[in-house]
Amino acid sequence: MRSRLVIGLLVALACTVPLTACSAAEGLARNALGSSGGWSGTETAVCPSSEAPAPDAANATPDPTPAPTLDPAVASQVRTALRQVRALPAVAEATQTTTNTPSSAPDPTCSTRWVTSNHFASRFTVTMDPDATPSEAGAVPTTMATELAWTGVSLTLTVPADEGHIASTVHYNGTFDQQIPISTSTAVAQGLATLAATPHVTGLEASIPYTMRVDYGSLVIGVDSDDQGVLDGVRAVIDTTAFADTTLHGAFGNGAKP
């Protein structure tokens, strides 16, 4: 009988941060477009006279979904980060997709002006060599954080199965508006490597939230036995890793509560 042991933590936060929103990226776009008059953003501008025609006199309701464009500075950051990741040891493949979803709304302080907001998002997918070390895997998010100082970035990092361990995947969600110490990212990778080599573990996936608090993230482990001794053994291994402080919830395959 195959069962799953689910690990996670109850998150007590007053608010959430949209992963597609980024003040730094929008600031870059504002600076880049402001000089050409193409950015309305949140900058202070003189409201046109009420006698002056609206910017879109022919259409009183401008298109609320303007054509998306990617700020050159943002695009440059993404290209640099991807190039640096691909140059890291034991990186087998690295790809990324970056988008901008603009939206427009009336400026509440000026009836004749519309404000366009840009919401940048970038998703990196990195696959390591099967024999990559924890320090090599940990270098990926740390390297990305040196180039991408905005929250609209996510990373899916996978170490494929090899002799002696199963595959493991970790998701970094919106954490790239801060430095990621190599000690922290390596500890995460080391914990996954340890659990990937643990007997009876058949599946392994972790998520690190935008706070970079590992204990505020989640860890899902597949276990091929519902024997309580086996499950207790897996829990004991978890307690030796960076995931030791996560709170267990759910139920084991035999119905026992954790």
C-alpha positions in Angstrom: 0.0 0.0 0.0 1.4 3.4 -1.0 0.9 6.3 1.2 1.9 9.9 1.4 3.3 11.9 4.2 2.4 15.5 3.9 4.5 18.2 5.6 3.7 21.9 5.7 3.2 24.9 8.0 0.2 26.9 8.9 1.0 30.5 7.7 -0.2 33.3 9.9 0.2 36.4 7.7 -1.9 39.5 7.5 -1.6 39.8 3.8 -0.1 38.2 0.7 2.3 39.6 -1.9 1.3 39.0 -5.5 4.1 37.2 -7.3 3.4 39.1 -10.5 3.7 42.5 -8.8 7.1 44.2 -8.3 7.8 47.8 -7.3 11.4 47.5 -8.4 10.5 46.3 -11.9 7.8 48.9 -12.2 10.3 51.5 -11.1 12.6 50.4 -13.9 9.8 50.7 -16.4 8.7 54.1 -15.0 12.3 55.4 -15.4 12.7 53.9 -18.8 9.4 55.2 -20.2 9.2 58.4 -18.3 11.8 60.1 -20.4 9.7 59.4 -23.5 6.4 60.4 -22.0 5.1 56.8 -22.3 4.8 56.0 -18.6 1.9 57.2 -16.4 2.6 54.9 -13.4 2.4 56.6 -10.0 4.5 59.6 -10.8 3.1 63.0 -10.0 2.1 64.9 -13.2 0.1 68.0 -13.7 -3.5 67.3 -14.4 -4.7 68.7 -17.8 -7.2 71.5 -17.6 -10.8 70.4 -17.5 -11.3 72.4 -20.7 -8.6 70.4 -22.5 -9.8 67.3 -24.4 -9.1 63.9 -22.8 -6.0 62.1 -24.1 -8.3 59.7 -26.0 -11.1 62.1 -27.1 -12.2 59.8 -29.8 -12.8 57.0 -27.3 -14.0 58.1 -23.8 -13.1 54.6 -22.5 -9.5 53.7 -23.4 -8.6 50.1 -23.8 -8.2 48.7 -20.3 -5.7 46.1 -21.5 -3.0 47.9 -23.4 -0.5 46.0 -25.6 2.1 44.4 -23.3 5.7 45.5 -23.7 8.8 44.3 -21.7 11.0 47.0 -20.2 14.5 46.8 -21.6 16.1 47.0 -18.2 14.0 44.1 -16.9 14.8 42.0 -20.0 18.5 42.7 -19.5 18.3 41.5 -15.9 16.6 38.3 -16.8 19.0 37.5 -19.6 22.0 38.1 -17.3 20.5 35.9 -14.6 19.8 33.1 -17.1 23.3 33.3 -18.6 24.9 33.1 -15.1 22.8 30.2 -14.1 23.6 28.3 -17.3 27.3 28.8 -16.5 27.1 27.2 -13.1 28.6 23.8 -12.5 26.2 20.8 -12.8 23.4 22.8 -14.5 22.1 20.5 -17.2 19.3 22.8 -18.5 17.9 26.3 -17.7 15.1 28.1 -19.3 12.9 31.1 -18.5 9.7 32.8 -19.5 9.2 36.5 -18.7 5.9 38.3 -19.3 4.4 41.8 -18.7 0.7 42.1 -18.1 -0.3 45.8 -18.2 -3.6 47.2 -17.0 -5.1 50.7 -17.2 -7.5 52.4 -14.8 -8.7 56.0 -14.4 -6.5 58.2 -12.2 -8.6 59.1 -9.2 -6.8 62.5 -8.9 -7.4 63.5 -12.5 -10.4 62.6 -14.5 -8.7 63.3 -17.9 -5.8 60.9 -17.2 -5.5 57.1 -17.2 -2.8 55.2 -15.3 -1.1 52.1 -16.7 0.4 49.6 -14.4 2.9 46.9 -15.5 3.0 43.6 -13.8 6.2 41.7 -14.7 6.5 38.0 -14.0 9.4 35.6 -14.7 9.5 31.9 -14.3 12.8 30.0 -14.3 13.0 26.2 -14.7 16.4 24.6 -14.0 17.4 21.0 -14.1 20.6 19.9 -12.5 22.8 16.9 -13.4 21.7 13.8 -11.5 24.9 13.7 -9.5 24.9 17.5 -8.6 26.0 18.2 -5.1 23.9 20.3 -2.6 26.3 23.2 -2.9 25.9 23.1 -6.7 22.1 23.1 -6.5 22.1 25.8 -3.8 24.2 28.1 -6.0 21.3 28.4 -8.5 18.8 30.5 -6.4 21.6 32.5 -4.7 23.0 33.4 -8.1 19.6 34.4 -9.4 19.1 36.7 -6.4 22.2 38.7 -7.3 20.6 39.8 -10.5 16.8 39.8 -10.1 15.9 42.1 -7.2 12.1 41.9 -7.6 9.3 39.6 -6.3 7.8 38.6 -9.7 10.2 35.8 -10.1 9.8 32.1 -9.4 12.2 29.1 -9.8 11.6 25.4 -10.2 14.8 23.5 -9.5 15.0 19.8 -10.0 17.7 17.2 -9.3 16.8 14.1 -11.3 17.0 10.6 -9.9 20.3 8.8 -9.9 21.8 5.7 -8.3 21.1 5.9 -4.6 18.5 8.7 -4.6 15.2 9.7 -6.1 14.4 12.9 -7.9 13.7 16.1 -5.9 12.2 19.4 -6.8 12.1 22.7 -4.9 10.1 25.8 -5.8 11.3 29.2 -4.8 8.3 31.5 -5.0 8.8 35.3 -5.2 11.9 35.3 -3.0 14.2 37.2 -5.4 13.8 40.7 -3.9 16.4 39.9 -1.3 19.8 38.3 -0.9 19.6 34.5 -0.6 22.6 33.3 1.5 24.4 30.4 0.0 24.3 28.8 3.4 20.5 28.8 3.4 20.0 27.6 -0.2 22.6 24.9 0.4 20.9 23.8 3.6 17.7 23.4 1.6 19.4 21.4 -1.1 21.2 19.3 1.5 17.9 18.5 3.2 16.4 17.4 -0.1 19.4 15.3 -0.9 19.3 13.6 2.4 15.6 12.8 2.1 16.0 11.7 -1.5 18.4 9.0 -0.4 16.2 7.9 2.6 14.8 4.4 2.3 11.0 4.1 1.6 10.8 7.7 0.3 9.3 7.7 -3.2 8.5 11.3 -3.9 9.9 14.6 -2.8 8.9 18.2 -3.5 9.4 21.4 -1.4 8.3 25.0 -1.7 10.1 28.0 -0.3 7.9 31.1 0.1 8.7 34.8 -0.6 9.8 35.3 3.0 12.7 32.8 2.5 11.5 31.2 5.7 11.9 27.5 5.1 9.6 26.7 8.0 6.8 28.8 6.4 7.1 26.7 3.2 5.9 23.2 2.5 7.4 19.7 2.0 5.5 16.8 0.5 7.0 13.3 0.8 5.7 10.1 -0.8 6.4 7.0 1.4 6.0 3.4 0.1 4.8 2.0 3.4 2.1 2.6 6.0 4.1 1.0 8.7 4.3 3.3 11.7 7.9 2.5 12.3 8.8 3.4 8.7 6.9 6.7 9.0 8.5 7.5 12.3 11.9 6.8 10.7 11.2 9.3 7.9 10.1 11.9 10.4 13.3 11.4 12.3 15.3 12.1 9.1 13.3 15.2 8.5 14.3 16.5 11.9 17.9 16.4 10.9 17.3 18.7 7.9 16.4 22.4 7.2 12.8 21.2 7.2 12.9 20.2 10.8 10.6 23.0 12.1 7.8 22.5 9.6 4.5 21.5 11.2 3.1 18.2 10.1 -0.6 18.0 9.2 -2.9 15.6 7.4 -2.9 11.8 8.0 -0.6 8.9 7.3 -1.7 6.0 5.1 -2.8 3.9 8.0 -5.2 6.6 9.2 -3.0 7.7 12.2 -2.7 11.4 12.9 0.8 12.8 12.8 
